[in-house]
Amino acid sequence: MTSIVRTTTPYSYSAAVRAADYVFLGLHRGFGDTFDEQLDGALGGVRETLAGHDVPLEALVSVHVWLRDIDDLPAMEHGFTRHFHEGEFPARMTSTTAFIDDDCMVMIDGVAYTR
């Protein structure tokens, strides 16, 4: 059996779970006063978590982006171009939801392939 490695949090979820050739990411959110600050922080957190498994951000194959406000979709589209090269974007699903934290505008989860 392949070992499973977890990036734990103080909460009841892991920030990441590495199993075989995949790293499954739990929620990542950013902080700040603007949507761009929060998106950059969330993707920076994803990058940092993956780096802890010796996996680059470019290995991200699928993401689910959760927005509080659908009007932030154009800013999210633009924000992804700051973190990924043209033509190398992960597969993505975008949804809207209410968050427990009133200040939260965006959360991201996803899957990275390690080979």
Residue pairs with C-beta under 8 A, 6 or more apart in sequence:
2 19
2 20
4 17
4 18
4 19
5 17
5 18
5 53
6 14
6 16
6 17
6 18
7 14
7 15
7 16
7 17
7 49
7 52
7 53
8 14
8 15
9 15
9 26
13 26
13 27
14 26
15 25
15 26
15 28
15 45
15 49
16 23
16 24
16 25
16 26
16 49
16 50
16 52
16 53
17 23
17 24
17 26
18 24
18 53
18 114
21 113
21 114
21 115
22 111
22 112
22 113
22 114
23 50
23 53
23 55
23 59
23 111
23 112
23 114
24 111
25 46
25 49
25 50
25 108
25 109
25 110
25 111
25 112
26 109
27 107
27 108
27 109
28 42
28 43
28 45
28 46
28 49
28 107
28 108
28 109
29 38
29 41
29 42
29 45
29 101
29 104
29 106
29 107
29 108
30 37
30 38
30 39
30 40
30 41
30 42
30 43
30 44
30 45
30 106
31 37
31 38
31 41
31 103
32 38
32 40
32 41
35 72
35 75
35 76
35 105
35 106
36 75
36 79
38 104
38 105
38 106
39 75
39 76
39 79
39 105
39 106
40 79
40 82
40 83
42 106
42 107
42 108
43 57
43 79
43 80
43 83
43 108
46 57
46 60
46 63
46 108
46 110
47 57
47 83
50 56
50 57
50 59
50 60
50 112
53 112
53 114
55 112
55 114
57 83
57 84
58 84
58 85
58 88
59 112
59 113
59 114
60 90
60 110
60 111
60 112
61 90
61 91
61 110
61 111
61 112
61 113
62 90
62 91
62 92
62 110
62 111
63 90
63 91
63 92
63 93
63 108
63 109
63 110
63 111
64 92
64 93
64 94
64 95
64 108
64 109
64 110
65 76
65 92
65 93
65 94
65 95
65 106
65 107
65 108
66 94
66 95
66 96
66 97
66 99
66 106
66 107
66 108
66 109
67 73
67 76
67 94
67 95
67 96
67 97
67 105
67 106
68 96
68 97
68 98
68 99
68 104
68 105
68 106
69 96
69 105
70 96
72 105
72 106
73 94
76 94
76 106
80 89
80 92
84 90
90 110
99 107
